[in-house]
Amino acid sequence: MILFHAPIELTAVASFGPTLAALSTHRLATGNYRAFRIYTTWPRIVGASICGIALVVFAYVVLPGLTTGDPHKLNWGILASVAVYNYSTLVGGPLGEEPGWRGYALPRLEEQFGPVGATLLLALLWAAWHLPLFLVTGWTTSPLWTFVLILVGLSVIMTHAANVARFSVVTAIATHAAFNTVSRFLAGLFIHTQPSVHIPFELVLALCGLAVALVLIVMTRKPDTMELPGAEQACLFSRIAEAVLEYYRDEGVVVRIPATTRFKAALPKAHEQSNHSFG
């Protein structure tokens, strides 16, 4: 579509390629179309979705804002705005891609390479999938290598959320959709000021995402999944956020987050093991 100069909106149709490929492959291999999970349990889906969304917003909105801007001048109210969402939040990738990427490919790659290896491989495949969009003028201002780094960090976050959700595509779609709103969140966050940084802001995003990804990998103590044991994962975002807030309070910056906004979810017990049966 891009080569034929079709409108960029039509790429939403092409974004269903990974899902169609997953359905076709699974049909040929098993004789049915049950290639991915939609439902596991609602506590896991809701908890994992909240965790994934919160980590994306923290890694690609809050952390870049705190590291490059004056917290007193940042428009934190944008985080509660519904104006950042539009049709592209879901249609521009999440609905079409995630059943194929995190619903079908990721659990199978994890069986072969483990969660970290599978994540890195999937991130490279995901980046390659987006290569044609670099032919579209104005689609992105970041160079390819920075874009790949951004996707690596994001992929670690999404792998974590997907494992917690037992690979429900609802969580993958929600987390991907949150990332699709990052540019609009940032535009609103910096409406009264500008980032103060001596490197490209896209690189700041990549480094912040990789920092959060590294924390996730280090804090993950299950060897077979990228999931923290028990309910610890449910408050992971709260612990990271509180550490950042403590630093800024020490610097004399008052940033208050009501206790009711801490992200917690009721999750099944830690001894429940992940399985990759899609029957």
N, C-alpha and C positions, 0 to 999 in steps of 0.2 A: 504494500500500500504506500509506503514511504517512497519507494523508487518510482512509483507512478504519480507522485505528488498528490496523493489523496489527502483530504483534511485530517489534521492530527487527531480529531475526535474519533475517527474510524479506527485508530489503533486500539481502542477499547474492544473492538471485535477481534482483532488479532491477539489481544491479551489472553484469550481463552485457549491459545495454543497449548500451553503446558497441561491444562486440564483435559483437553481432547486427546492429547498424546497419552496421558495416564489412563484414560478410559479405554482407548484403543489397545494399549499394551496389555492392560489387565484382562480385557476381553479375550485377546489372543492367547494369553497364558492360562487363564482359569475358566473361560467360557461364560463369565458373568461381568457385570459392570460395577461391582461393589469395590471400587478401587480405593476409596478413602472413607474415613469416618466423619460423619456429621455430628453425631451425638455420642457422648460417653456418659458422664454424669453432670448434672447442672452445677453442683458445687465446684467441680473441677473446671468446667467451661467458664463459669463466671469468674472464679478466683484467678484462673490463668489469664483470662482476657484483661481483667483489671490490672494484674501484675504486668503483662506485656505492654499495655497502653501506657501505664505509669512509667515504666522503664524507658520507653521510647520518648515520651515527653520530657522526662528528666534528662536523658542523655543528649537529646538533639534540640531542646528548647531551653530548659532551666539551666543546665550546666554551661552551655555556651553563653547564655545571658549573664550569668554570674561571673564568668571568667573574662568577658570582654566589655561589659557595660557597668554603669553605676547602678547598683541595686535600687537606690532611691528614685532613679529616673525611669526605671523600667516599668512598663504597663502590665503588671501581673494580672490585672483583671481579664486580659485576653484569654487566659487559661480556662476561664469559665464561660467564654463566649461561644454561642452556637453559630456565629456568623462565619467561622473559619471552615465550616463544612459545606460542601456542595456535591454535585453528582460524581465528580472525579474522586471523591474520598473513597468510594467503593468501586466504581466502574473502571477507574483508571488503573487497573492492575489487581487489586485484592480478590475480587470475585472470580476473575478469569484465571489468575495465576496460582493462587494458594492451594486449591485442591490438588493441583499437579505438583507444586514444589513441596510444601510442608505436609500435605495430606497423603501423597503417594510416594514421592522420591525420598523424603527425609527419613522416615522410619526404616526403609529398606537400606539406605546408605548407612544408617547407624548400625545396622546389623553387621555390615561388612567392615566399617572403618571407625566405629565409635562415634560419640556425639561431636567431638571437636573436629576430627577428620572429616566427618560427614558435613559439618557446617561449613568448613573451609571449601570443600569441593562444591557444595551447593551454591555458595556465595560466588564462586568463579563462574559456574554455569548460569547463575542469575545475571551476573554482569554481562556475560556474553550474549544472553537473550536480549539485553537492552542496547547492544551495539548499534543496530540500525537507527535508533533514536538520536544518536550523535550526528546523524546526517540532517536532522531537523534544526534549522537555525533558531536559536533561543531556547531550545529545550532544556539545556543545562549550561551553567557557566563554569562547571568544574571540569578539569582534565580527567581523562579516563582513569589514571592511576588513583586519583583522589576519590573518584566515584567508586572504584573497587574497594578502597579502604572503608568508605561509608557503608557499603553493602556487607563487608565482613563483620563490622561491629553490629550492624542491624541484624544480620543472620544469627549471631550468637544470642542476641536477645530473643529472637523469634524461636530459635531452637529450644531455649529455656522454657518459654511460654508453651510451646507445642508439646514438650515432654510432660509438663505439669497437667496439660489438658488431655493427655493420652492421645495426642494427635488429632483432636477434633479440629476440623477446618474452620469452625466458627471462631476459635481463638486466633488462628493464623490470619484470617481475613480481618478481624478487628485490629490486630496489632499492625498489620500492613496498612490498614486504613488510617491508623493514628500517624504513621510516618508520612502518609500522603498529605497530612495537614500541617507538617512542620514548617514549610515556607510561609504559610499564612499565620501560624502562631508567631513566628519570628518577626514578620512584618508588623504585627500588632504589638509585640513586646518592645520593639525598638521605635515605636511611633514618636516618642518624645526625645529620643537621643540616637546616637549612632555607635556601633561597636568600635572600641579602641583596640586595635590589634595590628601587629606588624607582619602577619602572614595572611594568606587568603582565608576568608571566613569559612569557605568550604572545607579547608584543611582543619580548621578549628572544630567543625562538626565531626569530621572523621576521627580526630584525636579524642574528642569527648566520647564518641560512641565506642571507640576501642578501649578507652579507660573503663567504662561501665562493663564492657564485654569481658575484660580481664578480671574485674572483680567477680563477675558471675562465674567464670571458669575456676578461679581460686576458691570461691566459697562453695562450689558444687562438690559434694563429698560422696556422691554415688558414682561408682566407676562405670556403670552401664548406661546411665542417663544423665542429661544435664539438668538434674533436679536436686534441690536441697532436701534433706530428710525432713519428713513431717511437715508441720505448719511453719517451719522456719522460712520457707520460700515466700509465704504469704505476706510477711512483714519485711522482706528484703528491701523493697523500695523505701519503706519508712526508715530503715537503719541507715541506708546510704544518704537519704535526704537529711536526716537528723545530724549526721556527721558534717555535712556541708553547712547546715544552719549553725551548728556549734562554732565552726570556724569563723563564719561571718559575724556571729554575736561577739566573739573574742575580738574582732576587728572594730566593734562598735556599731555594726549595722544590725538594725532590728528587723527581723523578718519573722512574722508570726504565721504559723499554720495551725488552725484549730485541730484539736485531737480527733474530731470527728472525720477529718479528711485523711487520716491514716489508712492505708490500703491493707485491709486484712480480709481473709476469706476462710470459710470453713472447708477444709480439705480432708480427704480420706487419710487414714493412718499411714505412717511411714512404711510399714511392712508390706503394703500393697505394691506389687511389682508391675512394671510396664510390660505389655506384650504387644506384638505386632500382628495379631490375627485380625484380618479385616472381613471375616465372614459375616 
